[in-house]
Amino acid sequence: MDIKRWLLLLSLMLWIPGCMSLKGDRLLKNEQYQDGLATFTGIVHEEPQNPEAQYYLGRFYLALERPEEALPHLKQAVKGDPAKADYHFWLGVAYWAIRDFDLERKSYLQALAKDPKHVPARLYLAHNFLDSGEWQEALDNYDLLLRREPYNPEALYNRALALKELHRPKEEARAFKRYLQYYQEGKWALRAVDHLNRLGKFSYRNFTIGYRRVTLEHIPFPPGSAKLLSQGKPSLQVLGTILSINDKIWLEVVCYKNGDPSLATARAKAVRDYLLQEYPRLKPSRIGVRGIGRTERIKTGSKVYLLDDSTTFITTRK
Amino acid sequence: MFAAFLVVASVSLSYGQGQPADQSVTASIRAARTAGVSETVLNRLMSLAADHRLEDDGVVRLLNFFQTVQTEDLPIDPFMGKIEEGLAKQIPLDTIAAVLGKKLEDYRFVRRVLTIKTEEQEISHQDLSRMVGSLDGGITREELARFIQEASAQDLSMLARATEILALLKQVRFNESLTREILFTGLRNNSLTQSWDYLARVVATAKRRQISDDEIARAARQALEANQPFGDFMAALGFTPRDLRHGPAVGRSAERNQ
């Protein structure tokens, strides 16, 4: 059988309802973009009026970062089956890739007109508003999305940015804290903490442990006590894990308690004891302690903040 | 080839209201063909002539023009595009011819400037057209010549891209001296890749967000100096990313990082 007949047979097989989408989705999921491109180029050649084939071909071009070639196929898909919200959504993504932000927005609005519950379209529409400086519209759309997906990280983070631009600092701080409540790793967490600290909020702080910058939650103690509360333990477990993985890192735990140096020292020791207890392989000599009986002075931007009661971590060797 | 010849031959006999074509038209077709004008181009032109009922002398004029373009090894498509556009808008042929003449002069000008700059270096029709297009986009010949003379020309495709961006940034009223700094940085570092084609669109949106030209230029220079992807430049200006492969991660339940 020659290649043309094989392609025809393949396209006929893929016409069986669901077959084409299964094949396309599998290739996309497995990131077999070149294979997908070859397969769907053949199918589109045989069946140019098939919107599903056009859609997948557009997707493969887009995945290969060839948006100019993706666009005509995604447009064909939309034209062939305008009721499909996904087709409008991906056309919007292709418009973004050529930085046509107006048409990007129109496509997401079309997708949402077909399916108001389309989460990806709602999210990227909100992004589009944010990129254009339309902060309130961005916020409204992030909020709509969070009603459906309360833990969506992009929406949680970016709604805080929208609030920042809207000059609503209290809500901004709450929004960044909400993001950090669920996501404490990675560059967005680090940035969220920077934003919070800029607002004078230090319930989360970034520390350089070894060569890595990590986000840690405030280590709380009851008033007048050196007893660790459970709230601070997850952050100490992050520290313990890093120290366990990299035995070249030596650390000093520094606690501040204004007017009470002995309590500050006791707290620093409590932190070290917890780490040594939870990670018994750590050598005690790797963790130093220091208690300071005055306020901690923190400078963020042009502002200086004084903390009566805090715990910090300093890498002493790496 | 023979079939194409038959089409041109038959069109040349019939384009003028069913009358046999003027001898001068036939001779011009022959001369254009001899000069290397493709049968496809001749067919397109004769079809246009028939569709728009052009007079013989108008057809001869266009054929002779194409012969010149071909002889000078310039791209035909941009000129054909102008003819199609003009005829579709029912613009008089004299006006179309004037536009074509100006465009031809633009091509000659850019090629002269490039010859001075690069001597024997070959330039593709596509790149040449991009540079000429920048003149349509709002920069003057003097500005273009100065830019080409001062720019690094290791890669002519990149230089063509730079001239196009030069015109587009002028359209969005971006500071001209900063524009040159950005483009020269990209050319010097060989980092003004295809992904920078849409710089002006991003700049226009950033300006709407009250981001200053200085700030935009700083971010662009940094990205170009470090040969970073265009996406990094956008991120530096606060643009959100999109996932072209999978779309956004949705439907996940939050897991507290511990």
Interface residues (C-beta under 8 A of the other chain):
Chain A: L28 E31 Y33 L62 A63 E65 P67 F89 W90 V93 W96 A97 I98 R99 D100 F101 V119 P120 L123 Y124 H127 L130 D131 S132 G133 E149 P150 Y151 N152 P153 E154 N158 L161 Q181 Y182 Y183 Q184 E185 A189 P234 Q237 V238
Chain B: Y198 R201 V202 T205 R208 R209 Q210 G238 F239 T240 R242 L244 R245 H246 G247 P248 A249 V250 G251 R252 S253 A254 E255 R256 N257 Q258
